[in-house]
């Protein structure tokens, strides 16, 4: 598992590390104290990934066109 600060990770790095953390926790072979630390790291990774996704969703734009199919601009996509 990477000791890199979560805030310095890309979305892909954080997801990969989160998958590793989940795998270790699901294995049941990790001592209690280490499980607690892994759970805390996993929660931090999850929050980081959610923030990265929200930021990406906010950047997504729907291209609008006029009657001739020409792009006329962008319009923010509603995020639910």
C-alpha angles and dihedrals in degrees: 000000000000119000090200112130110263092229089062094052127102117231090259093050092048093048092049092049091046090053089052091049092050091049092052092048093047092051090067091212097107119101116249097254092049090046090056091050091047091050091052091048089048092052090051091048091049092052091048092051092048091051091049091050093048090051091050092048090053090055094052111104132189113230112228123205137198124233091279095055094255117142110249100180143294132289124198115254114238110246115209 
